[in-house]
Structure formats: structure tokens, C-alpha cells
């Protein structure tokens, strides 16, 4: 049975993400009975995940502020502020932020991918270990555990 769920900003987990960015976990599978995960990225120019595909979930992301390049299969597109993208599972994709800062809302259904972000990232409420980084190896391990397939380096 699903229940309504409310999480104020101070209750949302903040993860350190790629290139010093932040991912706020707004809703996760626990809050939505496994139905969806919603996250919000605050990232800087150049932030780019590896070229990858999801094997378990569909993804939607909206660029609230900023600009980015998007690759879907081998097609390159520009994503402008307010643009939204739907990426069904098994469709290879990647993006790279091209503005100084970007605010990106991500929705995945069903939930579960938040485990990958939690495994590879770092909860910002805990002390930062010396030398912490999201290495290629850490990203590959997290991806494999949670149904993502890395197809190539960031673009």
C-alpha cells in the first residue's frame, strides 16, 4: 500500500557527486513503495557522467537552469533551460553541462537507482574522508550493482 510522503529540504539526503556537484535525493524507493526516485543535481560546467544505459528503469530529466549537451544513442542534441528528456531503459545516453552552473531534476521509475548514487557518492552529512573521489572503478562497481551499463567514457 502506498502512502503520501513529505520530505522538507532539511530531510532530503545530500550526496557529493561528480566534479564536486551535489545530488539531493528528494524521494527514494522507500518513500514511494519502489515506484520512483526523484533527485536534483546542482552541478558545474563540465560535469558529465559516463556514456551509459539503464537496464532497470526509465529516466526523465529536466534542466531547470543551465545548458547541456545530450547524447542519445549517437545523436548529439543541445538541451536548454527548461528542456526535458525522456530516456527509456536500455537507451544509451550521456550529457555534459555547458553552462557555469546547472540545476537538473531527475526522475527514475521504478526506484532503485538511488542505491547506485549512494554507493558511488558520499553523504554530505558525514565528514569527508581525505582523498575522497568518485573514481572510474567506484562508478563501474556501483553501476554493475544497480543495473547500469557503462558503455564508454564521459563525452
N, CA, C and O atoms as a GROMACS GRO file, in nm:
protein
  620
    1UNK      N    1   0.084  -0.117   0.000
    1UNK     CA    2   0.000   0.000   0.000
    1UNK      C    3   0.089   0.124   0.000
    1UNK      O    4   0.185   0.132   0.076
    2UNK      N    5   0.057   0.220  -0.085
    2UNK     CA    6   0.131   0.344  -0.091
    2UNK      C    7   0.071   0.446   0.004
    2UNK      O    8  -0.049   0.448   0.030
    3UNK      N    9   0.158   0.531   0.055
    3UNK     CA   10   0.114   0.638   0.144
    3UNK      C   11   0.171   0.769   0.092
    3UNK      O   12   0.273   0.770   0.022
    4UNK      N   13   0.105   0.877   0.125
    4UNK     CA   14   0.160   1.008   0.092
    4UNK      C   15   0.290   1.025   0.170
    4UNK      O   16   0.306   0.968   0.278
    5UNK      N   17   0.382   1.104   0.117
    5UNK     CA   18   0.512   1.122   0.180
    5UNK      C   19   0.555   1.267   0.162
    5UNK      O   20   0.543   1.322   0.052
    6UNK      N   21   0.604   1.328   0.266
    6UNK     CA   22   0.651   1.466   0.261
    6UNK      C   23   0.792   1.470   0.317
    6UNK      O   24   0.817   1.418   0.426
    7UNK      N   25   0.884   1.532   0.244
    7UNK     CA   26   1.020   1.549   0.293
    7UNK      C   27   1.061   1.694   0.272
    7UNK      O   28   1.078   1.739   0.158
    8UNK      N   29   1.077   1.765   0.380
    8UNK     CA   30   1.125   1.903   0.372
    8UNK      C   31   1.272   1.902   0.330
    8UNK      O   32   1.340   1.801   0.344
    9UNK      N   33   1.321   2.015   0.278
    9UNK     CA   34   1.461   2.018   0.231
    9UNK      C   35   1.563   1.967   0.332
    9UNK      O   36   1.658   1.900   0.294
   10UNK      N   37   1.544   1.997   0.459
   10UNK     CA   38   1.643   1.952   0.558
   10UNK      C   39   1.634   1.802   0.587
   10UNK      O   40   1.718   1.749   0.659
   11UNK      N   41   1.534   1.734   0.532
   11UNK     CA   42   1.518   1.590   0.548
   11UNK      C   43   1.567   1.513   0.424
   11UNK      O   44   1.569   1.390   0.425
   12UNK      N   45   1.606   1.584   0.320
   12UNK     CA   46   1.648   1.520   0.196
   12UNK      C   47   1.799   1.494   0.201
   12UNK      O   48   1.878   1.583   0.231
   13UNK      N   49   1.837   1.371   0.171
   13UNK     CA   50   1.978   1.335   0.174
   13UNK      C   51   2.054   1.411   0.066
   13UNK      O   52   2.010   1.418  -0.049
   14UNK      N   53   2.168   1.468   0.102
   14UNK     CA   54   2.254   1.540   0.010
   14UNK      C   55   2.380   1.456  -0.013
   14UNK      O   56   2.452   1.424   0.080
   15UNK      N   57   2.404   1.421  -0.138
   15UNK     CA   58   2.522   1.343  -0.173
   15UNK      C   59   2.621   1.428  -0.250
   15UNK      O   60   2.583   1.507  -0.337
   16UNK      N   61   2.749   1.411  -0.218
   16UNK     CA   62   2.852   1.468  -0.304
   16UNK      C   63   2.856   1.383  -0.430
   16UNK      O   64   2.855   1.260  -0.424
   17UNK      N   65   2.859   1.451  -0.546
   17UNK     CA   66   2.855   1.378  -0.672
   17UNK      C   67   2.972   1.420  -0.759
   17UNK      O   68   3.066   1.483  -0.711
   18UNK      N   69   2.968   1.386  -0.885
   18UNK     CA   70   3.079   1.407  -0.978
   18UNK      C   71   3.124   1.552  -0.979
   18UNK      O   72   3.044   1.645  -0.971
   19UNK      N   73   3.254   1.570  -0.989
   19UNK     CA   74   3.316   1.702  -1.002
   19UNK      C   75   3.274   1.800  -0.893
   19UNK      O   76   3.264   1.920  -0.917
   20UNK      N   77   3.250   1.747  -0.772
   20UNK     CA   78   3.213   1.834  -0.659
   20UNK      C   79   3.069   1.880  -0.659
   20UNK      O   80   3.031   1.965  -0.578
   21UNK      N   81   2.987   1.826  -0.748
   21UNK     CA   82   2.845   1.859  -0.752
   21UNK      C   83   2.770   1.795  -0.636
   21UNK      O   84   2.826   1.718  -0.558
   22UNK      N   85   2.642   1.828  -0.628
   22UNK     CA   86   2.556   1.774  -0.523
   22UNK      C   87   2.434   1.710  -0.585
   22UNK      O   88   2.377   1.762  -0.682
   23UNK      N   89   2.393   1.597  -0.531
   23UNK     CA   90   2.267   1.533  -0.567
   23UNK      C   91   2.182   1.525  -0.441
   23UNK      O   92   2.222   1.461  -0.344
   24UNK      N   93   2.066   1.590  -0.443
   24UNK     CA   94   1.970   1.578  -0.334
   24UNK      C   95   1.873   1.466  -0.370
   24UNK      O   96   1.810   1.470  -0.476
   25UNK      N   97   1.862   1.366  -0.283
   25UNK     CA   98   1.764   1.259  -0.303
   25UNK      C   99   1.632   1.311  -0.248
   25UNK      O  100   1.611   1.314  -0.126
   26UNK      N  101   1.542   1.352  -0.336
   26UNK     CA  102   1.416   1.412  -0.294
   26UNK      C  103   1.315   1.304  -0.252
   26UNK      O  104   1.248   1.318  -0.149
   27UNK      N  105   1.306   1.198  -0.331
   27UNK     CA  106   1.221   1.083  -0.300
   27UNK      C  107   1.297   0.958  -0.341
   27UNK      O  108   1.364   0.958  -0.444
   28UNK      N  109   1.287   0.853  -0.262
   28UNK     CA  110   1.351   0.728  -0.298
   28UNK      C  111   1.249   0.614  -0.295
   28UNK      O  112   1.131   0.637  -0.268
   29UNK      N  113   1.295   0.495  -0.321
   29UNK     CA  114   1.206   0.380  -0.324
   29UNK      C  115   1.137   0.352  -0.193
   29UNK      O  116   1.023   0.306  -0.191
   30UNK      N  117   1.204   0.381  -0.083
   30UNK     CA  118   1.142   0.360   0.049
   30UNK      C  119   1.021   0.451   0.067
   30UNK      O  120   0.920   0.411   0.124
   31UNK      N  121   1.032   0.575   0.017
   31UNK     CA  122   0.923   0.672   0.032
   31UNK      C  123   0.811   0.649  -0.068
   31UNK      O  124   0.698   0.694  -0.046
   32UNK      N  125   0.839   0.578  -0.178
   32UNK     CA  126   0.741   0.564  -0.286
   32UNK      C  127   0.700   0.420  -0.312
   32UNK      O  128   0.645   0.389  -0.418
   33UNK      N  129   0.727   0.333  -0.216
   33UNK     CA  130   0.694   0.192  -0.231
   33UNK      C  131   0.756   0.134  -0.359
   33UNK      O  132   0.696   0.052  -0.428
   34UNK      N  133   0.879   0.179  -0.388
   34UNK     CA  134   0.952   0.128  -0.503
   34UNK      C  135   0.910   0.184  -0.638
   34UNK      O  136   0.961   0.141  -0.741
   35UNK      N  137   0.818   0.279  -0.638
   35UNK     CA  138   0.764   0.330  -0.764
   35UNK      C  139   0.857   0.424  -0.839
   35UNK      O  140   0.868   0.417  -0.961
   36UNK      N  141   0.925   0.513  -0.766
   36UNK     CA  142   1.010   0.610  -0.836
   36UNK      C  143   1.114   0.669  -0.743
   36UNK      O  144   1.105   0.660  -0.620
   37UNK      N  145   1.213   0.729  -0.807
   37UNK     CA  146   1.318   0.804  -0.738
   37UNK      C  147   1.324   0.940  -0.804
   37UNK      O  148   1.321   0.951  -0.927
   38UNK      N  149   1.332   1.044  -0.723
   38UNK     CA  150   1.348   1.180  -0.776
   38UNK      C  151   1.470   1.240  -0.710
   38UNK      O  152   1.483   1.238  -0.587
   39UNK      N  153   1.560   1.294  -0.792
   39UNK     CA  154   1.680   1.359  -0.742
   39UNK      C  155   1.699   1.493  -0.811
   39UNK      O  156   1.647   1.517  -0.920
   40UNK      N  157   1.774   1.581  -0.746
   40UNK     CA  158   1.801   1.713  -0.801
   40UNK      C  159   1.951   1.741  -0.790
   40UNK      O  160   2.008   1.743  -0.681
   41UNK      N  161   2.012   1.762  -0.905
   41UNK     CA  162   2.155   1.789  -0.914
   41UNK      C  163   2.182   1.939  -0.914
   41UNK      O  164   2.111   2.015  -0.979
   42UNK      N  165   2.284   1.979  -0.842
   42UNK     CA  166   2.342   2.113  -0.850
   42UNK      C  167   2.485   2.089  -0.893
   42UNK      O  168   2.568   2.044  -0.814
   43UNK      N  169   2.515   2.119  -1.020
   43UNK     CA  170   2.644   2.084  -1.077
   43UNK      C  171   2.704   2.201  -1.155
   43UNK      O  172   2.636   2.299  -1.185
   44UNK      N  173   2.832   2.187  -1.186
   44UNK     CA  174   2.906   2.293  -1.255
   44UNK      C  175   2.940   2.252  -1.398
   44UNK      O  176   2.925   2.137  -1.438
   45UNK      N  177   2.986   2.350  -1.472
   45UNK     CA  178   3.028   2.330  -1.610
   45UNK      C  179   3.126   2.213  -1.621
   45UNK      O  180   3.220   2.201  -1.543
   46UNK      N  181   3.101   2.128  -1.719
   46UNK     CA  182   3.188   2.014  -1.743
   46UNK      C  183   3.144   1.886  -1.677
   46UNK      O  184   3.193   1.779  -1.713
   47UNK      N  185   3.051   1.892  -1.580
   47UNK     CA  186   3.005   1.769  -1.514
   47UNK      C  187   2.945   1.678  -1.620
   47UNK      O  188   2.860   1.720  -1.699
   48UNK      N  189   2.989   1.552  -1.620
   48UNK     CA  190   2.945   1.458  -1.723
   48UNK      C  191   2.960   1.315  -1.673
   48UNK      O  192   3.071   1.272  -1.642
   49UNK      N  193   2.850   1.242  -1.664
   49UNK     CA  194   2.861   1.101  -1.628
   49UNK      C  195   2.912   1.021  -1.747
   49UNK      O  196   2.910   1.071  -1.860
   50UNK      N  197   2.957   0.899  -1.726
   50UNK     CA  198   2.999   0.814  -1.838
   50UNK      C  199   2.881   0.789  -1.933
   50UNK      O  200   2.765   0.796  -1.893
   51UNK      N  201   2.911   0.759  -2.058
   51UNK     CA  202   2.810   0.716  -2.154
   51UNK      C  203   2.758   0.582  -2.104
   51UNK      O  204   2.837   0.490  -2.081
   52UNK      N  205   2.626   0.569  -2.085
   52UNK     CA  206   2.571   0.452  -2.016
   52UNK      C  207   2.428   0.424  -2.058
   52UNK      O  208   2.367   0.500  -2.135
   53UNK      N  209   2.375   0.314  -2.006
   53UNK     CA  210   2.233   0.285  -2.021
   53UNK      C  211   2.184   0.221  -1.892
   53UNK      O  212   2.260   0.160  -1.817
   54UNK      N  213   2.055   0.237  -1.868
   54UNK     CA  214   1.990   0.177  -1.752
   54UNK      C  215   1.919   0.050  -1.798
   54UNK      O  216   1.853   0.051  -1.902
   55UNK      N  217   1.931  -0.058  -1.724
   55UNK     CA  218   1.864  -0.183  -1.762
   55UNK      C  219   1.738  -0.207  -1.681
   55UNK      O  220   1.662  -0.300  -1.710
   56UNK      N  221   1.715  -0.124  -1.578
   56UNK     CA  222   1.601  -0.148  -1.490
   56UNK      C  223   1.496  -0.037  -1.490
   56UNK      O  224   1.379  -0.064  -1.462
   57UNK      N  225   1.534   0.085  -1.522
   57UNK     CA  226   1.441   0.196  -1.506
   57UNK      C  227   1.444   0.291  -1.626
   57UNK      O  228   1.544   0.304  -1.696
   58UNK      N  229   1.330   0.357  -1.646
   58UNK     CA  230   1.321   0.469  -1.739
   58UNK      C  231   1.365   0.593  -1.664
   58UNK      O  232   1.359   0.599  -1.541
   59UNK      N  233   1.410   0.693  -1.740
   59UNK     CA  234   1.460   0.815  -1.678
   59UNK      C  235   1.402   0.936  -1.748
   59UNK      O  236   1.389   0.939  -1.871
   60UNK      N  237   1.368   1.036  -1.669
   60UNK     CA  238   1.327   1.167  -1.720
   60UNK      C  239   1.416   1.267  -1.650
   60UNK      O  240   1.433   1.261  -1.529
   61UNK      N  241   1.472   1.362  -1.726
   61UNK     CA  242   1.536   1.472  -1.656
   61UNK      C  243   1.502   1.604  -1.722
   61UNK      O  244   1.485   1.614  -1.844
   62UNK      N  245   1.494   1.705  -1.637
   62UNK     CA  246   1.460   1.840  -1.679
   62UNK      C  247   1.570   1.934  -1.634
   62UNK      O  248   1.612   1.932  -1.518
   63UNK      N  249   1.616   2.016  -1.726
   63UNK     CA  250   1.717   2.115  -1.695
   63UNK      C  251   1.644   2.241  -1.647
   63UNK      O  252   1.596   2.320  -1.728
   64UNK      N  253   1.637   2.258  -1.516
   64UNK     CA  254   1.566   2.372  -1.458
   64UNK      C  255   1.641   2.501  -1.488
   64UNK      O  256   1.581   2.602  -1.524
   65UNK      N  257   1.772   2.497  -1.472
   65UNK     CA  258   1.859   2.612  -1.503
   65UNK      C  259   1.984   2.561  -1.568
   65UNK      O  260   2.036   2.456  -1.531
   66UNK      N  261   2.034   2.635  -1.667
   66UNK     CA  262   2.159   2.600  -1.732
   66UNK      C  263   2.140   2.543  -1.871
   66UNK      O  264   2.030   2.543  -1.926
   67UNK      N  265   2.250   2.494  -1.926
   67UNK     CA  266   2.251   2.433  -2.060
   67UNK      C  267   2.338   2.308  -2.057
   67UNK      O  268   2.426   2.294  -1.972
   68UNK      N  269   2.312   2.219  -2.151
   68UNK     CA  270   2.388   2.094  -2.157
   68UNK      C  271   2.386   2.039  -2.300
   68UNK      O  272   2.298   2.073  -2.380
   69UNK      N  273   2.483   1.956  -2.329
   69UNK     CA  274   2.480   1.873  -2.448
   69UNK      C  275   2.430   1.737  -2.404
   69UNK      O  276   2.463   1.690  -2.296
   70UNK      N  277   2.350   1.673  -2.489
   70UNK     CA  278   2.292   1.543  -2.459
   70UNK      C  279   2.322   1.450  -2.575
   70UNK      O  280   2.309   1.487  -2.692
   71UNK      N  281   2.361   1.328  -2.541
   71UNK     CA  282   2.379   1.224  -2.641
   71UNK      C  283   2.278   1.115  -2.612
   71UNK      O  284   2.268   1.066  -2.500
   72UNK      N  285   2.202   1.078  -2.714
   72UNK     CA  286   2.106   0.970  -2.705
   72UNK      C  287   2.135   0.879  -2.823
   72UNK      O  288   2.123   0.920  -2.938
   73UNK      N  289   2.174   0.754  -2.794
   73UNK     CA  290   2.239   0.670  -2.893
   73UNK      C  291   2.359   0.750  -2.942
   73UNK      O  292   2.441   0.790  -2.860
   74UNK      N  293   2.372   0.775  -3.068
   74UNK     CA  294   2.486   0.854  -3.116
   74UNK      C  295   2.446   0.992  -3.165
   74UNK      O  296   2.526   1.060  -3.229
   75UNK      N  297   2.323   1.033  -3.136
   75UNK     CA  298   2.276   1.166  -3.176
   75UNK      C  299   2.311   1.267  -3.067
   75UNK      O  300   2.283   1.244  -2.950
   76UNK      N  301   2.372   1.379  -3.107
   76UNK     CA  302   2.405   1.486  -3.014
   76UNK      C  303   2.300   1.596  -3.025
   76UNK      O  304   2.266   1.639  -3.135
   77UNK      N  305   2.250   1.642  -2.910
   77UNK     CA  306   2.150   1.747  -2.906
   77UNK      C  307   2.187   1.850  -2.800
   77UNK      O  308   2.259   1.818  -2.705
   78UNK      N  309   2.138   1.970  -2.816
   78UNK     CA  310   2.155   2.072  -2.713
   78UNK      C  311   2.029   2.075  -2.628
   78UNK      O  312   1.918   2.069  -2.679
   79UNK      N  313   2.049   2.084  -2.497
   79UNK     CA  314   1.937   2.093  -2.404
   79UNK      C  315   1.945   2.231  -2.340
   79UNK      O  316   2.045   2.265  -2.276
   80UNK      N  317   1.840   2.308  -2.356
   80UNK     CA  318   1.840   2.443  -2.300
   80UNK      C  319   1.757   2.447  -2.172
   80UNK      O  320   1.686   2.352  -2.139
   81UNK      N  321   1.767   2.557  -2.102
   81UNK     CA  322   1.696   2.576  -1.977
   81UNK      C  323   1.547   2.548  -1.997
   81UNK      O  324   1.484   2.602  -2.088
   82UNK      N  325   1.492   2.464  -1.910
   82UNK     CA  326   1.351   2.427  -1.920
   82UNK      C  327   1.327   2.305  -2.008
   82UNK      O  328   1.215   2.255  -2.014
   83UNK      N  329   1.432   2.257  -2.077
   83UNK     CA  330   1.417   2.139  -2.162
   83UNK      C  331   1.400   2.013  -2.079
   83UNK      O  332   1.452   2.003  -1.967
   84UNK      N  333   1.328   1.917  -2.135
   84UNK     CA  334   1.302   1.791  -2.066
   84UNK      C  335   1.330   1.675  -2.161
   84UNK      O  336   1.308   1.685  -2.281
   85UNK      N  337   1.379   1.566  -2.106
   85UNK     CA  338   1.420   1.449  -2.185
   85UNK      C  339   1.360   1.324  -2.122
   85UNK      O  340   1.362   1.308  -2.000
   86UNK      N  341   1.308   1.236  -2.206
   86UNK     CA  342   1.262   1.104  -2.161
   86UNK      C  343   1.356   1.001  -2.222
   86UNK      O  344   1.376   0.999  -2.343
   87UNK      N  345   1.412   0.915  -2.137
   87UNK     CA  346   1.506   0.811  -2.181
   87UNK      C  347   1.457   0.675  -2.132
   87UNK      O  348   1.473   0.642  -2.015
   88UNK      N  349   1.396   0.596  -2.222
   88UNK     CA  350   1.353   0.462  -2.181
   88UNK      C  351   1.472   0.376  -2.143
   88UNK      O  352   1.584   0.401  -2.189
   89UNK      N  353   1.449   0.274  -2.060
   89UNK     CA  354   1.558   0.185  -2.023
   89UNK      C  355   1.618   0.125  -2.150
   89UNK      O  356   1.551   0.111  -2.253
   90UNK      N  357   1.746   0.090  -2.141
   90UNK     CA  358   1.824   0.030  -2.248
   90UNK      C  359   1.862   0.126  -2.361
   90UNK      O  360   1.917   0.082  -2.462
   91UNK      N  361   1.832   0.255  -2.348
   91UNK     CA  362   1.874   0.353  -2.448
   91UNK      C  363   2.004   0.418  -2.401
   91UNK      O  364   2.004   0.485  -2.297
   92UNK      N  365   2.114   0.401  -2.475
   92UNK     CA  366   2.241   0.462  -2.436
   92UNK      C  367   2.231   0.616  -2.435
   92UNK      O  368   2.171   0.676  -2.524
   93UNK      N  369   2.291   0.677  -2.332
   93UNK     CA  370   2.284   0.822  -2.322
   93UNK      C  371   2.394   0.878  -2.231
   93UNK      O  372   2.458   0.805  -2.154
   94UNK      N  373   2.412   1.006  -2.242
   94UNK     CA  374   2.504   1.081  -2.156
   94UNK      C  375   2.474   1.229  -2.175
   94UNK      O  376   2.401   1.267  -2.266
   95UNK      N  377   2.529   1.310  -2.088
   95UNK     CA  378   2.517   1.455  -2.103
   95UNK      C  379   2.644   1.520  -2.051
   95UNK      O  380   2.723   1.458  -1.980
   96UNK      N  381   2.661   1.646  -2.087
   96UNK     CA  382   2.770   1.728  -2.032
   96UNK      C  383   2.715   1.868  -2.011
   96UNK      O  384   2.657   1.926  -2.102
   97UNK      N  385   2.734   1.922  -1.892
   97UNK     CA  386   2.687   2.056  -1.858
   97UNK      C  387   2.777   2.158  -1.929
   97UNK      O  388   2.899   2.150  -1.921
   98UNK      N  389   2.714   2.253  -1.999
   98UNK     CA  390   2.790   2.353  -2.075
   98UNK      C  391   2.778   2.494  -2.017
   98UNK      O  392   2.849   2.584  -2.060
   99UNK      N  393   2.690   2.514  -1.919
   99UNK     CA  394   2.678   2.643  -1.853
   99UNK      C  395   2.764   2.642  -1.727
   99UNK      O  396   2.809   2.536  -1.683
  100UNK      N  397   2.787   2.759  -1.669
  100UNK     CA  398   2.869   2.767  -1.547
  100UNK      C  399   2.810   2.683  -1.434
  100UNK      O  400   2.885   2.617  -1.362
  101UNK      N  401   2.679   2.686  -1.417
  101UNK     CA  402   2.608   2.608  -1.316
  101UNK      C  403   2.484   2.548  -1.382
  101UNK      O  404   2.435   2.599  -1.483
  102UNK      N  405   2.434   2.440  -1.324
  102UNK     CA  406   2.311   2.380  -1.373
  102UNK      C  407   2.232   2.321  -1.257
  102UNK      O  408   2.289   2.272  -1.160
  103UNK      N  409   2.102   2.326  -1.271
  103UNK     CA  410   2.007   2.269  -1.176
  103UNK      C  411   1.925   2.169  -1.257
  103UNK      O  412   1.850   2.207  -1.346
  104UNK      N  413   1.941   2.041  -1.226
  104UNK     CA  414   1.886   1.933  -1.307
  104UNK      C  415   1.797   1.844  -1.220
  104UNK      O  416   1.844   1.790  -1.120
  105UNK      N  417   1.671   1.828  -1.258
  105UNK     CA  418   1.578   1.740  -1.188
  105UNK      C  419   1.574   1.607  -1.262
  105UNK      O  420   1.557   1.604  -1.383
  106UNK      N  421   1.588   1.496  -1.188
  106UNK     CA  422   1.591   1.362  -1.247
  106UNK      C  423   1.483   1.277  -1.181
  106UNK      O  424   1.467   1.278  -1.059
  107UNK      N  425   1.408   1.203  -1.263
  107UNK     CA  426   1.305   1.112  -1.216
  107UNK      C  427   1.332   0.976  -1.279
  107UNK      O  428   1.348   0.966  -1.401
  108UNK      N  429   1.335   0.871  -1.198
  108UNK     CA  430   1.354   0.735  -1.247
  108UNK      C  431   1.240   0.648  -1.198
  108UNK      O  432   1.198   0.659  -1.083
  109UNK      N  433   1.192   0.563  -1.286
  109UNK     CA  434   1.087   0.470  -1.247
  109UNK      C  435   1.111   0.334  -1.312
  109UNK      O  436   1.135   0.328  -1.433
  110UNK      N  437   1.106   0.226  -1.234
  110UNK     CA  438   1.083   0.223  -1.090
  110UNK      C  439   1.206   0.274  -1.015
  110UNK      O  440   1.308   0.307  -1.074
  111UNK      N  441   1.192   0.281  -0.883
  111UNK     CA  442   1.303   0.325  -0.797
  111UNK      C  443   1.412   0.219  -0.795
  111UNK      O  444   1.395   0.109  -0.847
  112UNK      N  445   1.524   0.252  -0.734
  112UNK     CA  446   1.635   0.159  -0.716
  112UNK      C  447   1.768   0.219  -0.752
  112UNK      O  448   1.871   0.186  -0.693
  113UNK      N  449   1.768   0.309  -0.851
  113UNK     CA  450   1.894   0.369  -0.894
  113UNK      C  451   1.958   0.455  -0.785
  113UNK      O  452   2.078   0.482  -0.789
  114UNK      N  453   1.878   0.497  -0.688
  114UNK     CA  454   1.935   0.577  -0.578
  114UNK      C  455   2.044   0.499  -0.506
  114UNK      O  456   2.135   0.559  -0.448
  115UNK      N  457   2.036   0.365  -0.508
  115UNK     CA  458   2.141   0.284  -0.448
  115UNK      C  459   2.275   0.305  -0.517
  115UNK      O  460   2.379   0.306  -0.451
  116UNK      N  461   2.275   0.323  -0.648
  116UNK     CA  462   2.398   0.348  -0.722
  116UNK      C  463   2.459   0.482  -0.680
  116UNK      O  464   2.579   0.492  -0.657
  117UNK      N  465   2.374   0.584  -0.671
  117UNK     CA  466   2.424   0.715  -0.630
  117UNK      C  467   2.478   0.712  -0.488
  117UNK      O  468   2.581   0.774  -0.459
  118UNK      N  469   2.409   0.642  -0.398
  118UNK     CA  470   2.455   0.634  -0.260
  118UNK      C  471   2.584   0.553  -0.248
  118UNK      O  472   2.670   0.585  -0.166
  119UNK      N  473   2.598   0.450  -0.329
  119UNK     CA  474   2.718   0.367  -0.326
  119UNK      C  475   2.840   0.445  -0.379
  119UNK      O  476   2.947   0.442  -0.319
  120UNK      N  477   2.822   0.514  -0.491
  120UNK     CA  478   2.935   0.583  -0.553
  120UNK      C  479   2.962   0.720  -0.492
  120UNK      O  480   3.077   0.762  -0.485
  121UNK      N  481   2.856   0.789  -0.449
  121UNK     CA  482   2.872   0.923  -0.393
  121UNK      C  483   2.903   0.919  -0.245
  121UNK      O  484   2.937   0.814  -0.189
  122UNK      N  485   2.891   1.035  -0.182
  122UNK     CA  486   2.920   1.046  -0.039
  122UNK      C  487   2.814   1.132   0.027
  122UNK      O  488   2.784   1.242  -0.020
  123UNK      N  489   2.758   1.082   0.136
  123UNK     CA  490   2.659   1.157   0.212
  123UNK      C  491   2.728   1.280   0.271
  123UNK      O  492   2.824   1.267   0.347
  124UNK      N  493   2.679   1.397   0.237
  124UNK     CA  494   2.743   1.522   0.280
  124UNK      C  495   2.724   1.550   0.429
  124UNK      O  496   2.785   1.643   0.481
  125UNK      N  497   2.640   1.472   0.498
  125UNK     CA  498   2.622   1.493   0.642
  125UNK      C  499   2.733   1.426   0.722
  125UNK      O  500   2.739   1.442   0.844
  126UNK      N  501   2.819   1.350   0.657
  126UNK     CA  502   2.930   1.283   0.725
  126UNK      C  503   3.061   1.352   0.688
  126UNK      O  504   3.070   1.417   0.584
  127UNK      N  505   3.162   1.338   0.773
  127UNK     CA  506   3.291   1.400   0.740
  127UNK      C  507   3.347   1.346   0.608
  127UNK      O  508   3.334   1.227   0.578
  128UNK      N  509   3.407   1.434   0.533
  128UNK     CA  510   3.464   1.395   0.403
  128UNK      C  511   3.599   1.328   0.426
  128UNK      O  512   3.691   1.389   0.479
  129UNK      N  513   3.610   1.200   0.386
  129UNK     CA  514   3.739   1.132   0.402
  129UNK      C  515   3.847   1.198   0.315
  129UNK      O  516   3.818   1.246   0.204
  130UNK      N  517   3.968   1.201   0.364
  130UNK     CA  518   4.079   1.254   0.285
  130UNK      C  519   4.088   1.179   0.153
  130UNK      O  520   4.082   1.056   0.150
  131UNK      N  521   4.101   1.253   0.045
  131UNK     CA  522   4.120   1.193  -0.086
  131UNK      C  523   3.996   1.133  -0.148
  131UNK      O  524   4.006   1.062  -0.248
  132UNK      N  525   3.878   1.160  -0.092
  132UNK     CA  526   3.756   1.102  -0.150
  132UNK      C  527   3.740   1.146  -0.294
  132UNK      O  528   3.757   1.264  -0.327
  133UNK      N  529   3.706   1.052  -0.379
  133UNK     CA  530   3.671   1.082  -0.518
  133UNK      C  531   3.583   0.970  -0.570
  133UNK      O  532   3.587   0.857  -0.523
  134UNK      N  533   3.503   1.005  -0.668
  134UNK     CA  534   3.423   0.904  -0.736
  134UNK      C  535   3.507   0.858  -0.854
  134UNK      O  536   3.500   0.914  -0.964
  135UNK      N  537   3.586   0.756  -0.830
  135UNK     CA  538   3.678   0.706  -0.933
  135UNK      C  539   3.603   0.628  -1.039
  135UNK      O  540   3.487   0.591  -1.022
  136UNK      N  541   3.670   0.604  -1.149
  136UNK     CA  542   3.615   0.522  -1.257
  136UNK      C  543   3.579   0.384  -1.204
  136UNK      O  544   3.475   0.329  -1.240
  137UNK      N  545   3.664   0.329  -1.119
  137UNK     CA  546   3.640   0.196  -1.063
  137UNK      C  547   3.518   0.195  -0.970
  137UNK      O  548   3.436   0.103  -0.974
  138UNK      N  549   3.506   0.298  -0.887
  138UNK     CA  550   3.392   0.308  -0.795
  138UNK      C  551   3.262   0.322  -0.874
  138UNK      O  552   3.161   0.260  -0.840
  139UNK      N  553   3.264   0.404  -0.979
  139UNK     CA  554   3.146   0.423  -1.063
  139UNK      C  555   3.109   0.293  -1.134
  139UNK      O  556   2.991   0.259  -1.143
  140UNK      N  557   3.208   0.221  -1.183
  140UNK     CA  558   3.182   0.094  -1.252
  140UNK      C  559   3.121  -0.008  -1.156
  140UNK      O  560   3.026  -0.078  -1.192
  141UNK      N  561   3.173  -0.017  -1.034
  141UNK     CA  562   3.120  -0.111  -0.936
  141UNK      C  563   2.977  -0.075  -0.899
  141UNK      O  564   2.891  -0.162  -0.891
  142UNK      N  565   2.951   0.052  -0.875
  142UNK     CA  566   2.817   0.097  -0.840
  142UNK      C  567   2.719   0.070  -0.955
  142UNK      O  568   2.607   0.026  -0.932
  143UNK      N  569   2.763   0.097  -1.076
  143UNK     CA  570   2.676   0.075  -1.192
  143UNK      C  571   2.639  -0.071  -1.206
  143UNK      O  572   2.523  -0.105  -1.228
  144UNK      N  573   2.737  -0.158  -1.193
  144UNK     CA  574   2.712  -0.301  -1.207
  144UNK      C  575   2.616  -0.352  -1.100
  144UNK      O  576   2.528  -0.433  -1.129
  145UNK      N  577   2.632  -0.304  -0.977
  145UNK     CA  578   2.546  -0.348  -0.867
  145UNK      C  579   2.400  -0.307  -0.885
  145UNK      O  580   2.309  -0.374  -0.836
  146UNK      N  581   2.378  -0.196  -0.956
  146UNK     CA  582   2.243  -0.140  -0.963
  146UNK      C  583   2.186  -0.134  -1.105
  146UNK      O  584   2.096  -0.054  -1.132
  147UNK      N  585   2.238  -0.218  -1.195
  147UNK     CA  586   2.174  -0.235  -1.324
  147UNK      C  587   2.204  -0.131  -1.430
  147UNK      O  588   2.128  -0.117  -1.526
  148UNK      N  589   2.312  -0.058  -1.415
  148UNK     CA  590   2.355   0.033  -1.520
  148UNK      C  591   2.472  -0.028  -1.594
  148UNK      O  592   2.550  -0.104  -1.536
  149UNK      N  593   2.484   0.004  -1.720
  149UNK     CA  594   2.594  -0.046  -1.800
  149UNK      C  595   2.671   0.073  -1.854
  149UNK      O  596   2.617   0.154  -1.929
  150UNK      N  597   2.798   0.083  -1.815
  150UNK     CA  598   2.883   0.191  -1.868
  150UNK      C  599   2.933   0.146  -2.004
  150UNK      O  600   2.994   0.040  -2.018
  151UNK      N  601   2.905   0.229  -2.104
  151UNK     CA  602   2.938   0.198  -2.242
  151UNK      C  603   3.061   0.271  -2.293
  151UNK      O  604   3.117   0.236  -2.397
  152UNK      N  605   3.104   0.373  -2.220
  152UNK     CA  606   3.219   0.450  -2.263
  152UNK      C  607   3.245   0.564  -2.167
  152UNK      O  608   3.170   0.584  -2.071
  153UNK      N  609   3.351   0.638  -2.193
  153UNK     CA  610   3.385   0.749  -2.105
  153UNK      C  611   3.287   0.865  -2.122
  153UNK      O  612   3.207   0.866  -2.216
  154UNK      N  613   3.293   0.962  -2.032
  154UNK     CA  614   3.210   1.082  -2.049
  154UNK      C  615   3.238   1.144  -2.186
  154UNK      O  616   3.346   1.127  -2.242
  155UNK      N  617   3.141   1.213  -2.239
  155UNK     CA  618   3.156   1.275  -2.371
  155UNK      C  619   3.181   1.422  -2.358
  155UNK      O  620   3.196   1.491  -2.458
   0.00000   0.00000   0.00000
